Amino acid sequence: MTPLARVLVVDDDESLRLLARVNLEIEGFEVSEAGTMAEAEAALEERPDVVLLDVHLGGDESTALLAQIHEAGIPVAIVTGSVDVSEFRSLADAVLTKPYQPSTLVEVTRRLARVES
């Protein structure tokens, strides 16, 4: 079966990556994970269709990574526990606020990947 889209989940919290992976794979997405900035940069070479990025993973480095993803034209949702995400809004296509519902994760990913329900 061909996956709906390839999704890269970037988060330093292993349990949140697992939660995202399981919920997205159930829906038919192919999921890769990165727990560090270095892993994320390496995984981006595979050109995922969508990136879910914890913007606080690497401090200022994550902002630079977000800009790189945006410039590459890859749809990206920032994933954050912060209330103020205004500094990232211009570079992100969506915001997922932790804790999020699995259904919201799937809905946002489908929209960014342009996959119909």
C-alpha positions in Angstrom: 0.0 0.0 0.0 1.3 3.4 -0.9 1.5 5.8 2.0 -0.7 8.9 1.9 2.4 11.1 2.5 5.8 11.1 4.3 5.8 12.9 7.6 8.8 13.8 9.7 8.1 14.2 13.4 10.8 16.3 15.2 10.5 16.3 19.0 12.9 15.6 21.8 10.2 13.8 23.8 10.3 10.1 22.7 6.8 9.4 24.0 5.3 12.2 21.9 7.1 11.0 18.8 5.7 7.5 19.4 2.2 8.9 19.9 2.4 10.8 16.7 3.9 7.9 14.8 1.2 5.4 15.9 -1.6 7.8 15.2 -0.3 8.8 11.8 0.7 5.3 10.7 -2.8 4.0 11.5 -4.1 6.6 9.1 -1.8 5.5 6.3 1.1 8.0 6.6 4.8 7.0 6.4 6.5 8.5 9.5 10.1 9.1 10.3 11.3 10.6 13.6 14.1 12.9 14.8 14.9 13.6 18.4 17.8 16.0 17.9 18.5 18.9 15.6 21.2 16.8 13.9 18.8 14.0 13.3 16.2 16.4 11.9 18.7 18.0 9.5 19.7 14.5 8.2 16.0 13.4 7.9 15.2 16.5 5.8 17.5 15.3 3.1 14.8 12.6 2.4 12.4 15.5 1.5 9.3 14.6 3.6 6.0 15.9 2.5 5.1 17.4 5.9 7.2 18.2 9.0 5.9 18.4 12.6 8.5 20.4 14.4 8.9 21.0 18.2 10.1 24.6 17.9 11.8 24.5 21.3 13.9 21.5 20.6 17.1 23.4 19.8 16.5 27.0 20.9 17.6 29.4 18.2 18.7 26.4 16.0 15.0 25.3 15.7 14.0 28.7 14.4 16.8 28.4 11.8 15.6 24.9 10.9 12.0 26.2 10.7 13.1 28.8 8.2 15.0 26.2 6.2 12.0 24.0 6.0 9.8 26.9 5.0 12.3 28.0 2.3 12.3 24.5 0.9 8.6 24.7 0.4 7.8 21.8 2.8 4.6 22.3 4.8 5.4 22.5 8.5 3.3 22.5 11.7 5.0 23.8 14.7 4.4 21.8 17.8 4.7 23.6 21.1 3.6 23.9 24.7 4.0 27.6 24.6 1.2 30.1 24.5 3.1 32.7 22.5 4.1 31.4 19.1 3.9 34.8 17.3 7.6 34.7 16.3 7.0 31.5 14.4 3.7 32.2 12.7 5.1 33.6 9.5 7.2 30.5 8.9 4.6 27.8 9.9 1.6 26.5 8.0 -0.1 25.3 11.2 0.3 25.2 15.0 -0.3 22.2 17.2 -0.4 23.1 20.9 0.6 20.5 23.4 -1.2 18.6 24.6 -3.1 17.9 21.4 -5.7 15.4 20.6 -4.7 12.6 18.1 -7.6 13.5 15.9 -6.2 17.1 15.7 -2.8 15.8 14.8 -4.2 13.7 12.0 -6.5 16.5 10.7 -3.6 19.0 10.6 -1.3 16.5 8.9 -3.9 15.6 6.3 -4.5 19.3 5.5 -0.8 20.1 5.2 -0.3 17.0 3.0 -3.4 17.9 1.0 -4.9 14.5 1.7 -8.7 14.2 1.8 -10.4 12.4 4.7 
